[in-house]
Amino acid sequence: MILPIAIGALLKILFVPAAEGVEITGAYIFFEIPLPFGGLPITETQVNQWLVMLSLFFLCLYLTHGLKEIPDRKRQHLAEWIVETTEKLVKGNMGEYFADFTPFIGAVLGLSAFSSLLSLTGLFPPTSDLNVTAGWAILVFFLITYYKMKCGPVRYLKSFAEPVPFLAPLNVISEFATPVSMAFRHYGNILSGTVISVLLATALGGLSRLLLGWLPGFLGEIPLFRVGLPAVFSVYFDIFSGCLQAFIFAMLTMLYVAGGFPVEEYMKRQKLKASKKKQIKTLEVI
């Protein structure tokens, strides 16, 4: 589980140039793959995202290795607690019909949270890249549209004219604004937390030099206020904020997908189809 993160740290040491002073930039580009329609840059974002997925994969293998009917290990208790909690979260927000969404929502929570927490290791967090959060939001948008169209494309198009027809343009804009708002909310909060953490650490270093700079020798260079205080701020900006944004993204995914799916109407359509099939079979027998 730790090996992929260690590889990421090694890649950063070997290839990413050290910053001088305060430097806030995007993901470092390792190399570019030439393609007919343009180059495909391979950045810290892609590399670190794959490293996070590998770590999660090994974590799942560890938690689920040697499962028994009656759990006798803490890791099996932890694995069962994660599954049961996620199931309750999905059923409580989406209903029994969406019970199969549990693995997807669990993956969204884990990938988002661990990607954001990667900043604690000094690596570039993938969630501070808009390309990552935008990709997740587009996937959610396709899911929302799919479930809205399960009652037919005509029913989907009619929904834009609700509650009154003249609101149709606003409803269309709202439909496409959903993935945009989800992407920018997640990206903005993680990026701002990273930026604020860097600025605070730099400011505390400057305060240390201002107050202790008159001391002779190495005593004047001791970054006193950078010891401990940045870690306290990191509890909110890196840990709490990262986990909170993962939870918010998962909640919005569940609410948008379940809220856009007309369950009652879909069930009526299914019953009507089943009734018609039954009548056709009866006629064929006669």
N, C-alpha and C positions, 0 to 999 in steps of 0.2 A: 504493500500500500504506500509506503514511504518512498520506494525506489523511483517511481515516475516523477515525484516532486524533486527528489535529489538530482535527477537527470535535467529537469528544468532549471534548477539552480546552477548546475554545471554549464549548461548551454548559455545562460546569461553571463556567467563569469568569462567564458571563452570568447563570446561573439558580440555581446552588447557593450558598446563603449561606455566607460564610466562618465557620469555627469559631473560637471564642475559647477558648484553652487546649486541654486534652485533651478531645476529644469523639468518642466512638465510637458511631455510629448506623448504622442500616441504609441501604438505597438511598434516595436522595432521590426524592420523587414530583414529577414535572414537572407533570402534570395528570391529570384523571380523566375517562374517557368514561362518560357516564350510560347505563345499560342497564336493561331492565325488571326484571331480577333483582338489580340492584345495580351499583355503579360499578366500572369497570375501570381501575385505576390504571396509568399509564404511568410507570415508574420508571427510574432509572439502569441497573438490571439489564437490562431489555429493550433500551434504547437501546444500551448498551455491548456487549451480546451481538450485536446486529445489526452494530455497527461492527467487531467482531472477525471476524464472518463475511464482511463485505465485504473486510476486509484479507486474509483467507485466500483469498478468491476472486481478488483481484488478484495475490496471491502465486502462486497456481496458474497464472494466465494468464501471468505473467512467466516462470515456470520451464518452461512447456510451449510457449512461443511459438517458432516456427521450429525444431521438432524435425527432426533428420536421422537417417538410418539409421546413419551413423557419427558419433557426437557429437564436436563440435569446440569446444564452449563449456562453461564451468564450470557454468553453470546447468543444462544438460542432464545433465551428470554428477551434479549434486546431485539433480535430479529422479529419475534412474534409481536412485541410491543409496537415496533415500527409499522408492521403490516396492519395490525388491528387499529392503530390510531389513524392511519391513512384511510382505511376502509370507512371508519366512522366519519372522518372529514368529508369524504366523497359522498357517502349516503346522506349525510346531514345537509349538504349544500346542493346536491344534484338529484337526489332521490334514488330509489331502488333500481330504476331502469338503467342508470349509469354506473352500476356497481363495477362493471368491467373496466371503468376508467381508473381504477385504483393504481395499477402499475404505471400508467402514463403520468398521473399527478405525482406519484412518488418519485418518478424520474425527474420531473420538472423541479420539484422541491430540492432534491439532492444535487442535481447538476447546477442549479442556480446558486444555492447556498455555498457549495464547495468552490464554485468558480469565483464567487465574491470573496470568500475567506482566503483565497490564494494570496491575496495582498499581504497577509500576515507573515508569509514566508519571504517577502521581498520580491515576488514575481508579479508580472503584469496580470491583473485579474481580467479574464475574458469578458465579464459582464460590463466592463468599462469601455467596451468597443461596441458601437451602435450596430455594426454588422451582425453581431451575435444576438442581441436582444431583438433586433428587427426580424431575423430569421425565425426566432421562436414565435414572435407576434404574428408573422405571416402564416405559420403553421396553425396557430390557434384560429386565425381568421378563416382558413380553409375548413377547419372543423366546425366553426360556427355556421358557415354557409351550408355545409353538408347537412347538418341537422335541421337547419331552417328549411331546406329543400326536400326533406323526407316526406313531407305532405304534398309534394308536387311543385314544379316551377311556377305554376299559376298562383298557388297559395303564397309562395315566396314573393312574387312580384306584387301581389295585392297588399302584402304587409307594409309596403312602402307608402301606401295611401291611408294608413291608419294613424291617428283616429279620424283625421279629415284629409281629403285628397290634396289640398293646397300645401300640406306639410311634406309632400313627397320629396322635393329637392333637399330639404333639411334632413329627412330620413336617409337619403342616399349619402349625403355628406357624413352623417353620423355613423353609417355603416363602415365607411372607409377610414373614419377617424379613430375607430376602435383599435386596430393594430398599431396605428401611429402613436396614440397615447400610451398604449402598453409598452411599446419599445422605448419611447423617450423617457417614460417615468422610471423604468428600471435602470436604463443606461445613465440617466442624469443623476440619480441618487447615488449610485456606486461611484461614478466619476467624481462627483462633487465631494464625496467622503474622502476619496484618495487625495484629491487636490488640497482639501482643508488639512488633512493629516500632514502632508508635506510642508505646507505653509506654517502650521503650528510648530513643527519640529525646527524649522529654520528660524522662526521668530524666537523660540526659546533658546536656541544657540546664540542668536544675537544678543538676547538679554543677559545670558551668561557672560559674554565678552564685555558687555557694557558695565556690569557690576563687579566683575572679577578681573578685568583687564589691567588694573593698576598693580596687581600682585606680581612679584618677580618670577621669572622663569616659567616653568610648565604650569605653575599654579594659576597663572592668568589665562591659560588655554583650556582649563578644565570645563567641559560643557555641563555644569552642575544641573541646570534646569532641564536638560535633555535626558536626564536619568530618571526614569520612572513616570514623569508626567506625560510624555507621548503615548506610553502604554495605557494610561488611564483614559486618554481621549480615544485611543484605538478601540477600547471596549465598545464605545458607541459607534464611531464612524466605520469601523471595519466589521466587528462581530455583530452587534445588535442591528445596525442598518442593513448589513448583508443578508442576515437571516430574515429580517422583516420584509425586505423587498422580494425575497424568494417566496415567502408566504403570501404576500399581496399578489404577485404574478400568478401563483397557483389558484388563489381565490378568485381572481378576475377571470381566469380561464374557465373555472367551474361555473361561475355565475353567468358568464356570457354564453357558454355552450348550452347549459341547461335552460337558461332564460329564453334563448331563441328557439327552443324546440317545443312545439305545441303537442305535448304528450297526449292530452285527451283527444284531440282531433286525429292524431296519428293512430291511436288505439281504435277509434271509430272506423277509420279507413281500413285497418287490418281486419276488423270484425266483418266489415262489409265485403271485403275481398274473400275472406274465408267462407262467408255465407253464399256468395256467388259461385265459388268453386264447388261447394257442397251441392248446390242446385244443379250445376252442370253435370256432376257425377251421377246425381239421381236420375237426370234425364237420359244420360248415356245408358244407365242400367235398364231403365224402362224401354 
